[in-house]
């Protein structure tokens, strides 16, 4: 029982820690982007997988004040890197 409680607490903490980065959304064809304009690019390195890379790019986009971003490139194996165009 203690093991499950610890797992729930850790999962909750991780979810809470990642919430601010995901407030910037990854834009797709289904999003209404008519009010957004490209405002630059961000890059990230050292990600362990694609989800981690997207999280790092989202955090950098949020720091730049972006409302959304589109991943333009991603490459690497265990140490991934990529770029994204940010939209404001």
BALOBA-1460 file (C-alpha; in Angstrom, 3 decimals):
// residues 88
<rec num="1" residu="x" x="0.000" y="0.000" z="0.000"/>
<rec num="2" residu="x" x="2.847" y="2.391" z="0.857"/>
<rec num="3" residu="x" x="4.431" y="1.696" z="-2.532"/>
<rec num="4" residu="x" x="1.224" y="2.738" z="-4.361"/>
<rec num="5" residu="x" x="0.879" y="5.907" z="-2.285"/>
<rec num="6" residu="x" x="4.469" y="6.852" z="-3.088"/>
<rec num="7" residu="x" x="3.832" y="6.207" z="-6.778"/>
<rec num="8" residu="x" x="0.734" y="8.434" z="-6.739"/>
<rec num="9" residu="x" x="2.585" y="11.251" z="-4.957"/>
<rec num="10" residu="x" x="5.498" y="11.095" z="-7.402"/>
<rec num="11" residu="x" x="3.163" y="11.023" z="-10.424"/>
<rec num="12" residu="x" x="1.254" y="14.013" z="-9.084"/>
<rec num="13" residu="x" x="4.442" y="15.967" z="-8.489"/>
<rec num="14" residu="x" x="5.693" y="15.271" z="-12.007"/>
<rec num="15" residu="x" x="2.368" y="16.288" z="-13.522"/>
<rec num="16" residu="x" x="2.330" y="19.536" z="-11.549"/>
<rec num="17" residu="x" x="5.922" y="20.334" z="-12.502"/>
<rec num="18" residu="x" x="5.259" y="19.912" z="-16.219"/>
<rec num="19" residu="x" x="1.989" y="21.902" z="-16.342"/>
<rec num="20" residu="x" x="3.515" y="25.367" z="-17.000"/>
<rec num="21" residu="x" x="5.476" y="24.155" z="-20.018"/>
<rec num="22" residu="x" x="2.410" y="22.609" z="-21.625"/>
<rec num="23" residu="x" x="0.410" y="25.828" z="-21.341"/>
<rec num="24" residu="x" x="2.096" y="26.642" z="-24.664"/>
<rec num="25" residu="x" x="0.488" y="24.324" z="-27.185"/>
<rec num="26" residu="x" x="2.043" y="22.448" z="-30.044"/>
<rec num="27" residu="x" x="0.239" y="23.710" z="-33.142"/>
<rec num="28" residu="x" x="-1.208" y="21.368" z="-35.763"/>
<rec num="29" residu="x" x="-3.418" y="21.705" z="-38.836"/>
<rec num="30" residu="x" x="-6.509" y="21.361" z="-36.615"/>
<rec num="31" residu="x" x="-5.622" y="24.460" z="-34.550"/>
<rec num="32" residu="x" x="-7.022" y="27.870" z="-35.499"/>
<rec num="33" residu="x" x="-3.800" y="29.785" z="-36.056"/>
<rec num="34" residu="x" x="-5.285" y="32.676" z="-38.040"/>
<rec num="35" residu="x" x="-4.554" y="35.126" z="-35.195"/>
<rec num="36" residu="x" x="-0.958" y="33.933" z="-34.667"/>
<rec num="37" residu="x" x="2.172" y="35.054" z="-36.469"/>
<rec num="38" residu="x" x="5.667" y="33.489" z="-36.529"/>
<rec num="39" residu="x" x="7.881" y="35.219" z="-33.973"/>
<rec num="40" residu="x" x="11.201" y="33.367" z="-34.127"/>
<rec num="41" residu="x" x="12.690" y="29.997" z="-33.316"/>
<rec num="42" residu="x" x="13.841" y="28.077" z="-30.267"/>
<rec num="43" residu="x" x="16.134" y="25.076" z="-29.984"/>
<rec num="44" residu="x" x="16.769" y="22.408" z="-27.387"/>
<rec num="45" residu="x" x="19.389" y="19.720" z="-26.875"/>
<rec num="46" residu="x" x="20.018" y="16.791" z="-24.564"/>
<rec num="47" residu="x" x="16.541" y="15.254" z="-24.654"/>
<rec num="48" residu="x" x="16.225" y="11.542" z="-23.936"/>
<rec num="49" residu="x" x="13.254" y="10.973" z="-26.296"/>
<rec num="50" residu="x" x="10.766" y="12.855" z="-28.487"/>
<rec num="51" residu="x" x="8.394" y="13.639" z="-25.609"/>
<rec num="52" residu="x" x="11.251" y="15.104" z="-23.597"/>
<rec num="53" residu="x" x="12.374" y="17.142" z="-26.599"/>
<rec num="54" residu="x" x="8.859" y="18.507" z="-27.131"/>
<rec num="55" residu="x" x="8.673" y="19.406" z="-23.434"/>
<rec num="56" residu="x" x="12.006" y="21.259" z="-23.617"/>
<rec num="57" residu="x" x="10.900" y="23.140" z="-26.738"/>
<rec num="58" residu="x" x="7.570" y="24.029" z="-25.102"/>
<rec num="59" residu="x" x="9.387" y="25.409" z="-22.062"/>
<rec num="60" residu="x" x="11.664" y="27.566" z="-24.217"/>
<rec num="61" residu="x" x="8.668" y="28.786" z="-26.246"/>
<rec num="62" residu="x" x="6.836" y="29.705" z="-23.027"/>
<rec num="63" residu="x" x="9.898" y="31.636" z="-21.812"/>
<rec num="64" residu="x" x="9.777" y="33.642" z="-25.054"/>
<rec num="65" residu="x" x="6.093" y="34.478" z="-24.495"/>
<rec num="66" residu="x" x="4.799" y="32.290" z="-27.323"/>
<rec num="67" residu="x" x="1.203" y="31.098" z="-27.552"/>
<rec num="68" residu="x" x="2.187" y="28.069" z="-29.630"/>
<rec num="69" residu="x" x="5.003" y="26.347" z="-31.471"/>
<rec num="70" residu="x" x="5.637" y="23.973" z="-34.376"/>
<rec num="71" residu="x" x="8.511" y="21.500" z="-34.208"/>
<rec num="72" residu="x" x="10.544" y="21.961" z="-37.378"/>
<rec num="73" residu="x" x="13.328" y="19.429" z="-36.812"/>
<rec num="74" residu="x" x="14.285" y="16.648" z="-34.429"/>
<rec num="75" residu="x" x="17.289" y="14.370" z="-34.593"/>
<rec num="76" residu="x" x="19.553" y="12.208" z="-32.484"/>
<rec num="77" residu="x" x="19.423" y="8.953" z="-30.581"/>
<rec num="78" residu="x" x="19.914" y="9.152" z="-26.815"/>
<rec num="79" residu="x" x="20.781" y="12.869" z="-26.857"/>
<rec num="80" residu="x" x="18.154" y="14.384" z="-29.130"/>
<rec num="81" residu="x" x="18.132" y="17.949" z="-30.395"/>
<rec num="82" residu="x" x="15.590" y="19.967" z="-32.323"/>
<rec num="83" residu="x" x="14.183" y="23.332" z="-33.325"/>
<rec num="84" residu="x" x="10.717" y="24.857" z="-33.320"/>
<rec num="85" residu="x" x="9.101" y="27.970" z="-34.771"/>
<rec num="86" residu="x" x="7.262" y="29.953" z="-32.112"/>
<rec num="87" residu="x" x="4.010" y="31.857" z="-32.701"/>
<rec num="88" residu="x" x="2.657" y="34.879" z="-30.847"/>
